Amino acid sequence: MKQRFLVSFLSVAVLAAVLAMTVQSPAEKEAEKKEQTIAVRGDVSKEGVVSTEALEGLGAEEFEWKHKDRTYHFTGVPLEKVLVRFGLGEGVMSNEMPRREKLAGLKKVIVASSPDGFQAVFSYAELSTFNGNPTKAYVAWKLDGKPLPEEMGAFRIVVLSDKEGARSLYQLAALQVVDMREIVKPLEPKK
């Protein structure tokens, strides 16, 4: 009887220890989110990852998003600033250049992806301040001054200028830059 009690007691103690190791404190969860990154790859001059700390270094902004009769208060940076950090820009405009090469950056698109397969697509031309009135797309990491809720992930995209939230994705994990000149070949000149 004592042996059975001892085995049961040890089983409960081991189970409690395993559970204690898997349950994270709020501080541990916040630290884990800070360590998470967004991969930036594709047709940029330098590929890499960006962390919360690096995003904060780009000049964190506080902004409001009104969506479905609610107002949200986020902290983040314009998506354009993140892309510029990896060398994306509008490109060069010169009369000596072939037309296909002029302002090459404005011919690129950005695919923002989350682990669940959701994607949002932007053209760099719409995000760039070069064209005047850019789409107001942000990479956010705080809501109401706190890290984003777990279901939103460490990072998310918020598009203030879209009427619907279809491109405001949760759990942002990657930004893939694609040069559309490589996807859609130019028309052959008429002879």
ZISULLIN-V381755 format. One record per residue. N is the residue number from 1. RES is the residue in one small letter. PHI is phi in degrees with one decimal (* if undefined). PSI is psi in degrees with one decimal (NA if undefined). Layout:
BEGIN
n: {N/N}
res: {RES/RES}
phi: {PHI/PHI}
psi: {PSI/PSI}
END
This chain:
BEGIN
n: {1/2/3/4/5/6/7/8/9/10/11/12/13/14/15/16/17/18/19/20/21/22/23/24/25/26/27/28/29/30/31/32/33/34/35/36/37/38/39/40/41/42/43/44/45/46/47/48/49/50/51/52/53/54/55/56/57/58/59/60/61/62/63/64/65/66/67/68/69/70/71/72/73/74/75/76/77/78/79/80/81/82/83/84/85/86/87/88/89/90/91/92/93/94/95/96/97/98/99/100/101/102/103/104/105/106/107/108/109/110/111/112/113/114/115/116/117/118/119/120/121/122/123/124/125/126/127/128/129/130/131/132/133/134/135/136/137/138/139/140/141/142/143/144/145/146/147/148/149/150/151/152/153/154/155/156/157/158/159/160/161/162/163/164/165/166/167/168/169/170/171/172/173/174/175/176/177/178/179/180/181/182/183/184/185/186/187/188/189/190/191}
res: {m/k/q/r/f/l/v/s/f/l/s/v/a/v/l/a/a/v/l/a/m/t/v/q/s/p/a/e/k/e/a/e/k/k/e/q/t/i/a/v/r/g/d/v/s/k/e/g/v/v/s/t/e/a/l/e/g/l/g/a/e/e/f/e/w/k/h/k/d/r/t/y/h/f/t/g/v/p/l/e/k/v/l/v/r/f/g/l/g/e/g/v/m/s/n/e/m/p/r/r/e/k/l/a/g/l/k/k/v/i/v/a/s/s/p/d/g/f/q/a/v/f/s/y/a/e/l/s/t/f/n/g/n/p/t/k/a/y/v/a/w/k/l/d/g/k/p/l/p/e/e/m/g/a/f/r/i/v/v/l/s/d/k/e/g/a/r/s/l/y/q/l/a/a/l/q/v/v/d/m/r/e/i/v/k/p/l/e/p/k/k}
phi: {*/-63.0/-66.7/-63.3/-61.4/-62.9/-63.9/-62.7/-61.2/-64.2/-62.7/-64.8/-63.7/-65.7/-60.9/-62.2/-65.4/-63.6/-61.6/-61.9/-74.4/-92.1/-86.4/-99.0/-75.9/-56.0/-65.9/-66.3/-62.6/-64.4/-64.0/-64.8/-62.7/-62.6/-80.0/-70.2/-135.6/-112.8/-81.4/-121.3/-147.1/105.3/-84.8/-123.6/-70.6/-146.2/-87.0/170.0/-128.2/-128.7/-103.8/-58.0/-59.8/-66.3/-63.6/-59.7/-67.4/-82.8/101.4/-58.1/-124.4/-99.8/-148.9/-107.3/-128.2/-97.3/-148.8/50.7/62.1/-129.4/-117.3/-110.0/-115.4/-108.6/-122.0/-173.1/-133.8/-57.9/-55.4/-57.1/-61.8/-64.0/-67.0/-62.1/-58.1/-102.0/91.4/-81.8/-153.5/-70.7/100.5/-105.7/-121.7/-149.7/-67.4/-81.7/-87.7/-62.4/-55.5/-62.8/-92.3/-66.3/46.8/-58.2/-64.2/-74.7/-103.2/-109.7/-119.9/-119.8/-108.3/-90.4/-128.3/-117.8/-60.0/-82.0/97.1/-68.5/-135.2/-130.2/-118.5/-133.0/-93.2/-64.9/-59.9/-77.4/-88.4/-75.2/-71.2/-55.0/-87.8/104.8/-113.7/-73.7/-61.3/-88.9/-108.5/-124.1/-98.3/-111.9/-134.2/-134.6/-130.1/54.6/78.2/-121.7/-53.4/-56.8/-58.8/-53.0/-66.3/-85.8/84.5/-71.6/-136.9/-149.1/-97.8/-126.5/-112.5/-66.8/-87.2/-87.1/-66.4/-100.8/-93.5/-61.1/-102.7/-90.4/-84.3/-86.8/52.8/-60.4/-119.9/-150.8/-121.4/-105.5/-98.8/-123.7/-83.1/-66.9/-67.9/-86.5/-92.9/-106.8/-71.5/-67.0/-68.1/-74.8/-61.9/-70.0/-100.7}
psi: {-44.9/-36.7/-42.8/-41.9/-43.7/-42.4/-44.2/-44.2/-45.9/-37.9/-44.9/-41.1/-41.9/-44.0/-44.1/-40.2/-42.1/-45.8/-41.0/-33.7/-26.2/-19.1/124.8/143.7/161.4/-37.5/-39.4/-40.4/-43.1/-41.0/-39.2/-41.6/-38.9/-31.1/-16.8/154.4/167.5/128.1/134.6/118.6/173.0/-138.9/63.6/160.6/-24.5/126.7/161.1/-159.9/156.1/133.9/173.6/-44.1/-43.5/-38.6/-42.9/-35.9/-16.7/-4.0/77.9/139.0/146.3/136.9/159.2/143.2/119.0/120.2/128.1/55.1/21.1/155.4/126.0/143.6/108.1/162.4/131.6/-168.0/152.3/138.7/-36.7/-41.1/-38.1/-44.5/-39.4/-35.8/-27.6/18.2/4.9/135.5/178.7/-26.0/-171.0/145.8/119.3/143.6/-21.1/-10.2/150.6/144.3/-35.9/-27.5/-13.2/134.1/52.2/-34.1/-28.6/-4.5/16.3/151.6/156.4/127.6/112.0/129.7/148.6/160.8/-23.5/2.7/-7.8/139.5/149.8/138.9/136.5/148.9/146.8/-31.3/-36.0/-24.3/-24.2/135.3/-12.6/-37.8/3.1/-77.4/83.9/158.0/133.0/80.7/131.5/150.8/117.6/149.1/-3.6/146.8/124.6/38.0/3.4/158.5/150.1/148.9/153.7/-41.1/-21.3/-17.7/-177.2/-29.8/153.4/162.9/135.8/124.8/100.8/-31.7/-4.9/137.6/-42.1/165.3/20.9/-28.7/3.5/76.4/152.4/164.3/48.4/123.3/-27.1/147.1/113.7/122.2/128.0/127.6/109.7/-17.7/-20.7/-20.0/-48.2/106.9/146.2/154.2/148.3/137.5/144.7/142.4/NA}
END
